[in-house]
């Protein structure tokens, strides 16, 4: 079947779901459009032997946020509201150093002014990270482990670099896409249920990773815990993950609680702070690893950076954040060609 016809059928199925969703009260479970899940595939980074897997996620409607009675709930997780997303692919695992090192080595520069000059010559130029001020590994293992400590800007530039290398449009997930992929059709606190005691089977968190200085502490090799129902690993714990969105504590209150909103997103601007991170980390309690848990980035994450202006590439005091990539089957108009607007002069 031609891809254009598949997209049309998937869009029609989601439109039908929207009609059903607005008619049902209350919305009690996530819904996926029938037969619109894109096939998984393995991506290769050209010129290297490094690969990573992308998991197909069906389009559908779900209730984002958490109910008031959910244990550990934050006051920025409501009110719950209906969201619809189109089919997309998401990284089976978080981006590893194996992948990120290629970008850093190919695009990295010694002098920050090199990136400024490149952008002045070509506003669409892809830029690369300068050397980190501190050891980027923070004592954590490297190979097969999630890349850490990069800023939101750096994660976005990596996605642009990856897109150019592969010829496919990769980006960070919107907050709506991230939670949808994490839930994998569930409506419970975690993708596997409400019992945080089961988290040990699905993620790395404070109980099984007390500190980076103890055996089994810190980050762990990706994909070593159970995946969720859609085959995605490490959505609960290991490292928190950047989402595309700026963070706004009360943003959920601006969306309809009855009519589904199509992939809501608070687009990033030239501001460095604050952006959404999701999923919790190896240093967090179960409550911070729930599907609905949100955490905003904060300037304190790089307070150990003595440079002025501070690096727009590396966090010097936050070894618990990384990211994974997504790719839309049919990209939203407001996300086509999206890129970071942050510069060294950004606040």
N, C-alpha and C positions, 0 to 999 in steps of 0.2 A: 504494500500500500504506500503511495507517495507520502512523503513527510507532511506536505501541505494539507493533505486530506486528513492525516492523523491529528494534526494541530487543530483543524476545524472541528473534527469530531470531539476532541478533548475539550475544546472551548464550549461547544454545545452542551456537553455533559455537565460541565461546571455551571453553565447558565441554568440548567435544570436543577442542579443542587441548590443554587441561590434561591430559586422559586420555592423549592421544598423547605429550605431552611427558614425562610421568612414566614412560612405557613405553620411550622411546627413550634409548639410551646410546651414545655421548655426544651431547649436543645440539650440532649442528654448524651450524645456521643459524637465523636469525630466521624466525618464521612468522606469517602474518596470517590472520585469519578471512576466509573467502571472502565477497566481495560485501557487506562491511559498512562500506566506506569512505564516510563522509558526504560530501555534495557540498560543494565549495568555495563560499564566498559572500563578498560585499563588504558590510562594515558601514559605515554612515554615522553620524557623531556628530550627533544631532539638533540642529537650530538652526544648523548650520555646513555648509560644503561639504567638510569633511574626511572622507575615507574610508580604510579599510584593509581588506586581504584576509585572510580566514581559510581555511586549508588543512585539508581533511578528512584525518584520520589513521585508518587501519583498526585495529581491535583486534587483539591478537595476543600471542604469547609470544616473549621474546628473552632472551639471556644478557647480563645487565648486568655491567659491569666489564671489565677487560682481563686477558688471559693473562699469565703471568709473563715470557714472552719478548718482549712488545711493547716496542719501542723507546720510551724516554721515560716508561715507566710509573711512576706514583707508588704508594707502598705503601698508600695509602688506596683503591686501585681494585680490591681483591680481599678475599676470594676471589670470583671470578665466580659468579653465581647466577641462576637462572631467575626472570623476572618476567613477569606477565601484566597487560596494560592493556586497558581498554575503549576503544571508538572515541571520538575527541575531535577538536576543531579546535584549531589552533595558528596564531598570527600568521605570515603569510608572511614578514614582516620584523619587526625589532625596533620597539618603540614609538618613534616619532619626536617631535621637538620640535613638529611641526605638531599632533600629538595631545595631547601632554603640556601644551603651553602653554594649551590650552582649559581643562583641569582646573585648572591653576595660577591662571589669571585668574578663573575662576568661583569657586573654593573657597579661594584664598589669603587669608591674613590677615596683618596687620601685627604683632599682639600675640599671642604664644603662648598667653596666658591665654584668648583668645577660643576656642581649641579646647578648653581645659579646661572652660570654662563650657558649651560646646556639649555635651560628653560628659556632664557632670553633669546637664544637663537631659534628655538623651536618650542612653543608653548605645550606641544603634545609630546615632547621628548620624555622617555622613561628614564628616571633617575635611580641611583643606587645608594646603599648605605655607606657611610663613612665608618672607619673602624670604631668599635665600641670603646668607651672610656674604661670600662672594667671588663673582666673576663665574662664573655657572653654566656658561658655555660653555668656560671655560679656554682661550680662543683658538681653539676649534674652530668650524667652520661650523655654522650653525643649521638652516635650512630643509632638510627632506628627510634630515637626519642623525639618528642615534639620540639620544634624550634620555639624558643622563648625570648621574652624581653624586647621584642620589636614593638614599635609604636603603631598606632592605628594607621598613620600615614605610610609607614614602611610596609605594613600588610597590604594596603591598597596598591602600592607601587609594585609589590611582588605579583599581585594578580594581573596588573597591566603587562608586566614583563612576561608572565606565563602565557597570557593571551597572545602576545606577539610571537612567542616561541612556538606555540602549538597551532595557532590559527583558529582557536576556539575562544569564545568570550567568557573568561573566568572573572569572578569578583567575590567579595565577601558576601555572606548571606544577610538578608534583611533580618531584623529581629523576629518578624513574623514567620519567615521561612525557617529560621533556626529552631524555634519552639515547635513548629509543626513537624519538622524532621525528627526532633528529639522525642516527641510524644509518640510518633509512629502509630497513630490511631488510638492511643490511650487517653484517659481523662483523669488519671490518678496523679499523685504527687511526683512519681517517677514513672518512666516508661514501663517498668516492670511491676508497678503496684504502689501501694501507700506505705509499705513497710521499709523504713530506712535501714533496718537490720539486714536486708538483702543486698544493700549497696556493695558489699564486699565482693559479690559475684560479678558486678557490672562496672565498677569504677575504682580508681585510686583516689583516696581521700585521707583525712587526717588519721583515721584509725589504722590503716595499713601503710601509711607513709608519714610517720610522725614528724620527721625533719629530714632535710637533705644530708644531714651528717650521720644518720644512723642507717644501718643495713635496711635495704628496701625503701628508704626514704626518698622524697623528691619525685621528679618525673619518672615515668616508666615507659618502656617501649610501647608504641601504639599498637592497638589491636590485640592486646593480651588478655583482656577481659571479655565477657559475653557481649554480643551486640544487641541492639534493640530489635523489635519485631521486623523492622525494615532493613536490617543488616548493617546498621551504622554503629561504629564503636566509639567508646570514650566520650559520649555526650554528657555523662555524669562523671565529673572529676578529671584527673590527670592534669590538664591545664584549662583555665578559663579561656574562652574564645571570643575574639573580636567579632562584633556584628557591624554591619554597614552604618547603622543608625547613630545619630546623636542621641544622647540620653536626656529624657525629660521625665521627671518623677511622676507627674500626673497626666501623661500623654494618653493613657487608656480612657480617661474620662471624656476625651474629645471625640471618641468614636461611638457610633450607634451601638446600642446593646441589643437591638432587635434585627437590624438589617446588616448582613455581612459586608465588611469593607474589603476591597480587593488589595491584597498585599500592602498594608499600610507601612510607611517608612518615613522617618524623620531624616531627610537627606543630610549628609555631612557638608559642612561649609569650610571656610578658611580657619575656623576656630580649632585649636588643639584639644580643647576639653569641652564637654565630656562626651564620651562615646560608650555604647552599651557593650558589656561583656556578659557571657552566658556560660552556664554549665558547671561552675565551681571548679576547684582544683585539688591537687594532692594535699594542700594545706588546710582545706575547708572541712567543716562539719557537714553531715548529710543535708541539713536544711538548705545550705548554700548550693547544693548540687541538684536540687529539684528542677523539674522541667520548666517551671514558671519563674524561677529565681532570676533576678536581674541585679547587676552591679555596675555602677558608673565608674569610668576611669577618673583618675584624680592626679593633680600635679605632684602630690607626695610620692607617686610611683617613681619619679625620677629626681628626687630631692638630693641624691648623692652626686648628681652631675654638676661639676663646678663651672662648666662652660657657660659663656654668655654670648649669644643666646644659647639655651640648652639644646641638645641634640634633638632633631625631629625624627631620628631613626631608632634610637635605643632607649629603653627604660633602665635606669641604673639601680633601681631598688624594687624590682617586681619580677621575680623569677617564676611567676605562676600564671602567666598569660601567653597564649599563642593564638592560632586560628586555623580554620579549614576553609576550603574554597567551595563555591557553588557555580553552576552553569545553568542558565534557564533554557528550556526547550524553545519557548517563544518569549523573548525578553520584553519586559515592560518598557514603555516608551520613556519613562522618566529615569530609567537605569541604563539606557543604551549609552555606551562610551563613557560611563561614569569614571571619574578619576579624583584623586585627592587634590584639594585646593590649598593645603597647608604649605607654608613656606617658613624659612627660618625667622621671618619677622612676625609670624602668627603668634597670638596670645594663647 
